[in-house]
Amino acid sequence: MSALPNAHEALLKNRDLIVGRLALIGLSDTSLLSDLPGGGLALTDHAGVFARTPALNGWQMAFGYDDTALQGNAANTVVVFLPKARAELAFRLALAGYLAAAGARLILIGEKREGIAGAVKQLKAVAPEASKVDSARHCQVWLADSFATAGGFDLEHWMSWHIVDAAGVQVSVAGLPGIFSDGEPDHGTLMLLQTLADLPLPRGHSLDFACGSGVIGSWIQAWQRAGGTEPAPIDAVDVQSQAVICTRATYQKNQTLGDVLASDGLAAVTRKYRAIVTNPPFHAGVRTDTTMTEQFLRQAAAHLQPGGELRLVANSFLPYEALIRRTIGPVTRLASDKRFTVYSAKRQT
Ligand SMILES: C[S@@+](CC[C@H](N)C(=O)[O-])C[C@H]1O[C@@H](n2cnc3c(N)ncnc32)[C@H](O)[C@@H]1O
Protein backbone atom coordinates (compact mmCIF):
# COMPACT_ATOMS: atom_id res chain seq x y z
CA MET A 1 0.00 0.00 0.00
CA SER A 2 1.31 3.44 -0.91
CA ALA A 3 1.97 6.01 1.82
CA LEU A 4 1.22 8.98 -0.41
CA PRO A 5 -1.20 11.59 1.00
CA ASN A 6 -4.77 10.98 -0.16
CA ALA A 7 -4.89 14.12 -2.32
CA HIS A 8 -1.72 13.04 -4.13
CA GLU A 9 -3.23 9.58 -4.71
CA ALA A 10 -6.38 11.22 -6.08
CA LEU A 11 -4.28 13.17 -8.59
CA LEU A 12 -2.48 9.99 -9.68
CA LYS A 13 -5.83 8.32 -10.28
CA ASN A 14 -6.82 11.32 -12.43
CA ARG A 15 -3.49 11.87 -14.18
CA ASP A 16 -5.21 11.67 -17.58
CA LEU A 17 -6.66 15.11 -16.84
CA ILE A 18 -3.20 16.67 -17.06
CA VAL A 19 -2.55 18.45 -20.36
CA GLY A 20 0.63 20.23 -21.47
CA ARG A 21 3.04 21.74 -18.98
CA LEU A 22 2.09 21.08 -15.35
CA ALA A 23 2.43 23.18 -12.20
CA LEU A 24 1.64 21.72 -8.77
CA ILE A 25 0.93 24.04 -5.83
CA GLY A 26 1.16 22.60 -2.33
CA LEU A 27 3.16 19.40 -2.83
CA SER A 28 3.65 17.55 0.45
CA ASP A 29 5.31 14.34 -0.74
CA THR A 30 7.78 14.36 -3.61
CA SER A 31 7.44 10.64 -4.33
CA LEU A 32 4.36 11.69 -6.32
CA LEU A 33 6.52 13.32 -8.98
CA SER A 34 8.12 10.25 -10.52
CA ASP A 35 4.65 8.83 -11.21
CA LEU A 36 3.40 11.87 -13.12
CA PRO A 37 3.95 12.22 -16.86
CA GLY A 38 6.05 14.93 -18.41
CA GLY A 39 7.51 16.83 -15.44
CA GLY A 40 6.83 20.49 -14.71
CA LEU A 41 7.01 22.81 -11.73
CA ALA A 42 6.24 21.71 -8.15
CA LEU A 43 5.87 24.13 -5.26
CA THR A 44 6.05 23.13 -1.62
CA ASP A 45 5.89 25.51 1.34
CA HIS A 46 7.69 22.97 3.59
CA ALA A 47 11.48 23.29 3.84
CA GLY A 48 11.87 19.60 4.75
CA VAL A 49 9.94 18.37 1.72
CA PHE A 50 12.00 20.72 -0.46
CA ALA A 51 15.33 19.62 1.05
CA ARG A 52 14.49 15.92 0.68
CA THR A 53 13.51 16.14 -3.01
CA PRO A 54 15.88 14.13 -5.18
CA ALA A 55 16.93 15.58 -8.55
CA LEU A 56 14.17 14.43 -10.88
CA ASN A 57 14.31 14.65 -14.64
CA GLY A 58 11.97 17.29 -16.01
CA TRP A 59 10.91 18.64 -12.60
CA GLN A 60 11.71 22.05 -11.26
CA MET A 61 11.12 22.49 -7.51
CA ALA A 62 10.12 25.76 -5.83
CA PHE A 63 10.26 26.46 -2.11
CA GLY A 64 7.46 28.81 -1.20
CA TYR A 65 5.65 31.73 -2.66
CA ASP A 66 8.67 33.94 -3.34
CA ASP A 67 10.76 31.38 -5.26
CA THR A 68 12.20 32.82 -8.48
CA ALA A 69 11.25 29.57 -10.27
CA LEU A 70 7.62 30.77 -10.24
CA GLN A 71 7.23 32.10 -13.78
CA GLY A 72 3.96 33.59 -14.95
CA ASN A 73 1.93 32.45 -17.94
CA ALA A 74 3.83 29.16 -18.25
CA ALA A 75 1.59 26.23 -17.20
CA ASN A 76 -1.16 24.52 -19.19
CA THR A 77 -2.46 22.61 -16.18
CA VAL A 78 -2.26 23.96 -12.64
CA VAL A 79 -3.06 21.60 -9.76
CA VAL A 80 -3.84 23.19 -6.40
CA PHE A 81 -3.83 20.96 -3.32
CA LEU A 82 -6.22 22.24 -0.66
CA PRO A 83 -4.22 23.85 2.18
CA LYS A 84 -5.14 23.50 5.87
CA ALA A 85 -5.91 27.21 6.26
CA ARG A 86 -8.79 28.54 4.20
CA ALA A 87 -7.07 31.92 3.73
CA GLU A 88 -4.19 30.12 2.07
CA LEU A 89 -6.52 28.69 -0.59
CA ALA A 90 -7.23 32.18 -1.97
CA PHE A 91 -3.48 32.74 -1.96
CA ARG A 92 -2.82 29.48 -3.86
CA LEU A 93 -5.60 30.22 -6.35
CA ALA A 94 -4.11 33.66 -7.01
CA LEU A 95 -0.72 32.07 -7.63
CA ALA A 96 -2.40 29.49 -9.89
CA GLY A 97 -3.86 32.36 -11.93
CA TYR A 98 -0.40 33.84 -12.30
CA LEU A 99 1.27 30.55 -13.31
CA ALA A 100 -1.47 29.63 -15.80
CA ALA A 101 -1.01 30.23 -19.53
CA ALA A 102 -4.00 31.42 -21.56
CA GLY A 103 -6.72 28.74 -21.65
CA ALA A 104 -5.06 26.66 -18.93
CA ARG A 105 -6.83 23.97 -16.95
CA LEU A 106 -7.19 24.27 -13.17
CA ILE A 107 -7.56 21.22 -10.91
CA LEU A 108 -8.36 21.56 -7.20
CA ILE A 109 -8.02 18.48 -4.98
CA GLY A 110 -8.73 18.19 -1.28
CA GLU A 111 -9.92 15.82 1.39
CA LYS A 112 -13.50 15.92 2.56
CA ARG A 113 -12.45 16.09 6.23
CA GLU A 114 -10.20 19.06 5.40
CA GLY A 115 -13.17 20.95 3.97
CA ILE A 116 -13.04 20.56 0.19
CA ALA A 117 -16.83 20.96 -0.01
CA GLY A 118 -16.65 24.38 1.67
CA ALA A 119 -13.70 25.42 -0.46
CA VAL A 120 -15.70 25.14 -3.67
CA LYS A 121 -17.23 28.58 -3.14
CA GLN A 122 -13.73 30.07 -3.21
CA LEU A 123 -12.90 28.05 -6.31
CA LYS A 124 -16.03 29.22 -8.11
CA ALA A 125 -15.16 32.83 -7.35
CA VAL A 126 -12.17 32.50 -9.68
CA ALA A 127 -13.43 29.70 -11.93
CA PRO A 128 -17.26 29.89 -12.07
CA GLU A 129 -17.66 26.95 -14.45
CA ALA A 130 -15.62 24.54 -12.25
CA SER A 131 -17.21 21.12 -11.79
CA LYS A 132 -16.53 18.02 -9.73
CA VAL A 133 -15.00 15.27 -11.85
CA ASP A 134 -14.16 12.60 -9.28
CA SER A 135 -14.42 11.49 -5.66
CA ALA A 136 -11.54 9.24 -4.67
CA ARG A 137 -9.37 8.49 -1.63
CA HIS A 138 -11.66 10.56 0.63
CA CYS A 139 -11.04 13.51 -1.72
CA GLN A 140 -12.94 15.48 -4.31
CA VAL A 141 -11.36 16.50 -7.61
CA TRP A 142 -12.63 19.71 -9.21
CA LEU A 143 -11.78 20.93 -12.68
CA ALA A 144 -12.14 24.18 -14.61
CA ASP A 145 -11.08 24.72 -18.20
CA SER A 146 -9.99 28.05 -19.66
CA PHE A 147 -9.06 29.24 -16.21
CA ALA A 148 -8.57 32.99 -16.49
CA THR A 149 -5.00 34.21 -15.90
CA ALA A 150 -4.22 37.00 -13.50
CA GLY A 151 -1.77 39.78 -14.27
CA GLY A 152 0.76 39.17 -11.53
CA PHE A 153 1.36 37.72 -8.11
CA ASP A 154 2.52 40.36 -5.69
CA LEU A 155 3.43 39.14 -2.20
CA GLU A 156 3.27 42.69 -0.83
CA HIS A 157 -0.41 42.73 -1.73
CA TRP A 158 -1.01 39.66 0.47
CA MET A 159 1.13 40.75 3.38
CA SER A 160 -0.65 42.26 6.38
CA TRP A 161 0.79 44.00 9.45
CA HIS A 162 -0.27 44.10 13.06
CA ILE A 163 1.19 45.47 16.26
CA VAL A 164 2.23 43.19 19.10
CA ASP A 165 2.46 44.91 22.48
CA ALA A 166 3.98 43.09 25.45
CA ALA A 167 5.42 44.54 28.68
CA GLY A 168 5.02 48.02 27.18
CA VAL A 169 7.21 47.30 24.12
CA GLN A 170 5.65 47.25 20.66
CA VAL A 171 6.75 45.65 17.40
CA SER A 172 5.15 45.53 13.92
CA VAL A 173 4.63 41.96 12.79
CA ALA A 174 4.04 40.70 9.24
CA GLY A 175 1.43 38.13 8.25
CA LEU A 176 0.69 36.03 5.16
CA PRO A 177 -2.12 33.52 4.56
CA GLY A 178 -1.47 30.24 6.35
CA ILE A 179 0.95 31.60 8.94
CA PHE A 180 0.50 30.83 12.65
CA SER A 181 -1.70 33.33 14.54
CA ASP A 182 -2.07 35.73 11.62
CA GLY A 183 -3.33 39.14 12.71
CA GLU A 184 -3.06 38.76 16.48
CA PRO A 185 -0.50 37.36 18.89
CA ASP A 186 -0.96 33.94 20.43
CA HIS A 187 -1.72 33.88 24.17
CA GLY A 188 1.23 31.53 24.75
CA THR A 189 3.58 33.85 22.86
CA LEU A 190 2.48 36.82 24.99
CA MET A 191 3.03 34.83 28.17
CA LEU A 192 6.52 33.90 26.96
CA LEU A 193 7.34 37.55 26.15
CA GLN A 194 6.25 38.64 29.62
CA THR A 195 8.70 36.16 31.19
CA LEU A 196 11.43 37.51 28.92
CA ALA A 197 10.78 40.98 30.35
CA ASP A 198 10.65 39.71 33.95
CA LEU A 199 13.66 37.43 33.65
CA PRO A 200 15.73 38.20 30.50
CA LEU A 201 17.67 35.55 28.62
CA PRO A 202 21.44 35.43 29.18
CA ARG A 203 23.00 38.01 26.86
CA GLY A 204 24.52 36.70 23.64
CA HIS A 205 23.68 35.27 20.24
CA SER A 206 20.32 33.46 20.51
CA LEU A 207 17.95 31.39 18.38
CA ASP A 208 14.19 31.66 17.97
CA PHE A 209 13.17 28.13 16.97
CA ALA A 210 9.88 27.81 14.99
CA CYS A 211 9.77 31.58 14.64
CA GLY A 212 6.43 31.96 12.79
CA SER A 213 6.12 35.63 11.87
CA GLY A 214 9.34 36.58 13.71
CA VAL A 215 7.53 38.18 16.63
CA ILE A 216 9.70 36.78 19.44
CA GLY A 217 13.13 37.76 18.07
CA SER A 218 11.97 41.23 17.07
CA TRP A 219 10.28 41.85 20.39
CA ILE A 220 13.37 40.75 22.40
CA GLN A 221 15.61 43.18 20.53
CA ALA A 222 13.04 45.99 20.77
CA TRP A 223 12.87 45.33 24.51
CA GLN A 224 16.68 45.37 24.77
CA ARG A 225 16.84 48.68 22.88
CA ALA A 226 14.06 50.16 25.01
CA GLY A 227 16.15 49.28 28.09
CA GLY A 228 19.17 51.06 26.62
CA THR A 229 21.23 47.94 25.86
CA GLU A 230 22.87 47.04 22.58
CA PRO A 231 20.74 44.22 21.07
CA ALA A 232 22.37 40.81 20.59
CA PRO A 233 21.59 38.90 17.36
CA ILE A 234 18.72 36.42 17.34
CA ASP A 235 18.70 33.93 14.48
CA ALA A 236 15.29 32.56 13.50
CA VAL A 237 14.25 29.31 11.81
CA ASP A 238 10.95 27.90 10.63
CA VAL A 239 9.94 25.12 8.25
CA GLN A 240 7.20 27.09 6.49
CA SER A 241 7.86 29.41 3.55
CA GLN A 242 5.39 32.07 4.70
CA ALA A 243 7.04 32.12 8.14
CA VAL A 244 10.46 32.69 6.61
CA ILE A 245 9.13 35.46 4.33
CA CYS A 246 7.25 37.13 7.20
CA THR A 247 10.15 36.88 9.65
CA ARG A 248 12.45 38.53 7.11
CA ALA A 249 9.88 41.33 6.68
CA THR A 250 9.33 41.66 10.46
CA TYR A 251 13.09 41.71 11.10
CA GLN A 252 13.60 44.35 8.41
CA LYS A 253 10.76 46.58 9.67
CA ASN A 254 12.04 46.44 13.27
CA GLN A 255 15.76 46.49 12.32
CA THR A 256 16.23 43.19 14.12
CA LEU A 257 19.69 41.62 13.89
CA GLY A 258 19.99 37.91 13.07
CA ASP A 259 19.89 35.37 10.26
CA VAL A 260 16.54 33.97 9.12
CA LEU A 261 16.66 30.44 7.76
CA ALA A 262 14.26 27.85 6.40
CA SER A 263 14.84 24.69 8.41
CA ASP A 264 12.98 21.46 9.17
CA GLY A 265 13.64 21.16 12.88
CA LEU A 266 17.24 22.11 13.60
CA ALA A 267 18.52 20.59 10.33
CA ALA A 268 19.86 23.91 8.95
CA VAL A 269 21.20 25.14 12.31
CA THR A 270 24.95 24.84 12.76
CA ARG A 271 25.96 27.09 15.66
CA LYS A 272 25.74 26.91 19.45
CA TYR A 273 23.72 29.65 21.15
CA ARG A 274 23.59 31.41 24.52
CA ALA A 275 19.85 30.82 24.48
CA ILE A 276 17.15 29.14 22.45
CA VAL A 277 13.66 30.57 22.81
CA THR A 278 10.63 28.88 21.32
CA ASN A 279 6.88 28.50 21.03
CA PRO A 280 7.24 25.18 19.21
CA PRO A 281 4.79 23.37 16.91
CA PHE A 282 2.22 21.02 18.39
CA HIS A 283 0.09 20.26 15.32
CA ALA A 284 0.44 18.19 12.20
CA GLY A 285 -2.52 19.36 10.16
CA VAL A 286 -5.51 19.28 12.49
CA ARG A 287 -4.12 16.67 14.92
CA THR A 288 -2.05 17.36 18.06
CA ASP A 289 1.40 16.01 17.29
CA THR A 290 4.32 16.41 19.68
CA THR A 291 6.89 14.33 17.78
CA MET A 292 8.44 17.36 16.09
CA THR A 293 8.99 19.18 19.40
CA GLU A 294 10.22 16.04 21.13
CA GLN A 295 12.81 15.63 18.39
CA PHE A 296 13.78 19.30 18.75
CA LEU A 297 14.24 18.83 22.53
CA ARG A 298 16.49 15.81 21.99
CA GLN A 299 18.71 17.92 19.68
CA ALA A 300 18.53 21.31 21.41
CA ALA A 301 21.30 20.73 23.98
CA ALA A 302 23.81 20.26 21.13
CA HIS A 303 22.99 23.83 19.99
CA LEU A 304 23.30 25.43 23.43
CA GLN A 305 26.55 26.62 24.93
CA PRO A 306 27.30 25.24 28.42
CA GLY A 307 25.09 27.21 30.79
CA GLY A 308 22.94 28.35 27.86
CA GLU A 309 19.19 28.58 28.43
CA LEU A 310 16.21 26.98 26.76
CA ARG A 311 13.02 29.06 27.22
CA LEU A 312 9.92 27.28 25.92
CA VAL A 313 6.19 27.92 26.08
CA ALA A 314 3.75 25.10 25.44
CA ASN A 315 0.21 24.03 26.18
CA SER A 316 0.20 23.03 29.84
CA PHE A 317 -1.13 19.54 29.07
CA LEU A 318 1.79 18.65 26.78
CA PRO A 319 4.34 16.34 28.39
CA TYR A 320 7.57 18.25 27.83
CA GLU A 321 8.88 18.93 31.34
CA ALA A 322 10.43 15.51 31.99
CA LEU A 323 12.01 15.48 28.54
CA ILE A 324 13.51 18.96 29.03
CA ARG A 325 14.94 17.85 32.37
CA ARG A 326 16.48 14.78 30.75
CA THR A 327 17.89 16.52 27.68
CA ILE A 328 18.85 19.99 28.97
CA GLY A 329 18.83 20.13 32.78
CA PRO A 330 16.73 21.11 35.83
CA VAL A 331 13.51 22.86 34.84
CA THR A 332 11.87 25.96 36.33
CA ARG A 333 8.26 26.91 35.56
CA LEU A 334 8.36 30.67 35.05
CA ALA A 335 4.65 31.16 34.39
CA SER A 336 1.63 28.94 34.10
CA ASP A 337 -2.13 29.11 33.60
CA LYS A 338 -4.79 26.64 32.53
CA ARG A 339 -3.67 26.84 28.92
CA PHE A 340 0.08 27.49 28.81
CA THR A 341 3.27 26.98 30.80
CA VAL A 342 6.64 28.68 30.25
CA TYR A 343 9.63 26.48 31.07
CA SER A 344 13.25 27.46 31.56
CA ALA A 345 16.22 25.09 31.71
CA LYS A 346 19.97 25.69 31.57
CA ARG A 347 22.31 23.30 29.85
CA GLN A 348 24.56 21.65 32.40
CA THR A 349 28.27 21.92 31.54
C1 LIG B 1 3.14 27.55 17.63
S1 LIG B 1 3.81 28.30 16.16
C2 LIG B 1 4.81 29.59 16.89
C3 LIG B 1 5.18 30.70 15.94
C4 LIG B 1 5.86 31.90 16.58
N1 LIG B 1 7.06 31.52 17.27
C5 LIG B 1 4.91 32.61 17.54
O1 LIG B 1 5.12 32.49 18.76
O2 LIG B 1 3.96 33.25 17.08
C6 LIG B 1 4.93 27.05 15.68
C7 LIG B 1 5.72 27.26 14.40
O3 LIG B 1 6.44 26.04 14.19
C8 LIG B 1 6.65 25.91 12.80
N2 LIG B 1 7.04 24.53 12.52
C9 LIG B 1 6.24 23.45 12.35
N3 LIG B 1 6.98 22.36 12.09
C10 LIG B 1 8.27 22.76 12.11
C11 LIG B 1 9.49 22.09 11.87
N4 LIG B 1 9.51 20.79 11.54
N5 LIG B 1 10.64 22.80 11.95
C12 LIG B 1 10.62 24.13 12.23
N6 LIG B 1 9.49 24.82 12.45
C13 LIG B 1 8.32 24.14 12.38
C14 LIG B 1 5.33 26.34 12.20
O4 LIG B 1 5.50 26.70 10.83
C15 LIG B 1 4.95 27.52 13.11
O5 LIG B 1 5.37 28.74 12.55
PDBQT file of the ligand as one rigid body, heavy atoms in Angstrom, charges set to zero:
ROOT
HETATM    1  C1  LIG A 401       3.137  27.550  17.626  1.00  0.00    +0.000 C 
HETATM    2  S1  LIG A 401       3.810  28.295  16.164  1.00  0.00    +0.000 S 
HETATM    3  C2  LIG A 401       4.814  29.593  16.895  1.00  0.00    +0.000 C 
HETATM    4  C3  LIG A 401       5.179  30.698  15.940  1.00  0.00    +0.000 C 
HETATM    5  C4  LIG A 401       5.855  31.898  16.585  1.00  0.00    +0.000 C 
HETATM    6  N1  LIG A 401       7.059  31.518  17.269  1.00  0.00    +0.000 N 
HETATM    7  C5  LIG A 401       4.907  32.611  17.535  1.00  0.00    +0.000 C 
HETATM    8  O1  LIG A 401       5.117  32.491  18.762  1.00  0.00    +0.000 OA
HETATM    9  O2  LIG A 401       3.961  33.250  17.081  1.00  0.00    +0.000 OA
HETATM   10  C6  LIG A 401       4.933  27.050  15.682  1.00  0.00    +0.000 C 
HETATM   11  C7  LIG A 401       5.717  27.257  14.396  1.00  0.00    +0.000 C 
HETATM   12  O3  LIG A 401       6.436  26.037  14.187  1.00  0.00    +0.000 OA
HETATM   13  C8  LIG A 401       6.650  25.914  12.801  1.00  0.00    +0.000 C 
HETATM   14  N2  LIG A 401       7.041  24.529  12.520  1.00  0.00    +0.000 N 
HETATM   15  C9  LIG A 401       6.238  23.452  12.350  1.00  0.00    +0.000 A 
HETATM   16  N3  LIG A 401       6.980  22.361  12.085  1.00  0.00    +0.000 NA
HETATM   17  C10 LIG A 401       8.271  22.760  12.112  1.00  0.00    +0.000 A 
HETATM   18  C11 LIG A 401       9.495  22.089  11.871  1.00  0.00    +0.000 A 
HETATM   19  N4  LIG A 401       9.511  20.790  11.543  1.00  0.00    +0.000 N 
HETATM   20  N5  LIG A 401      10.644  22.803  11.945  1.00  0.00    +0.000 NA
HETATM   21  C12 LIG A 401      10.621  24.128  12.230  1.00  0.00    +0.000 A 
HETATM   22  N6  LIG A 401       9.491  24.816  12.448  1.00  0.00    +0.000 NA
HETATM   23  C13 LIG A 401       8.324  24.142  12.383  1.00  0.00    +0.000 A 
HETATM   24  C14 LIG A 401       5.332  26.342  12.198  1.00  0.00    +0.000 C 
HETATM   25  O4  LIG A 401       5.497  26.704  10.835  1.00  0.00    +0.000 OA
HETATM   26  C15 LIG A 401       4.951  27.517  13.114  1.00  0.00    +0.000 C 
HETATM   27  O5  LIG A 401       5.368  28.736  12.546  1.00  0.00    +0.000 OA
ENDROOT
TORSDOF 0
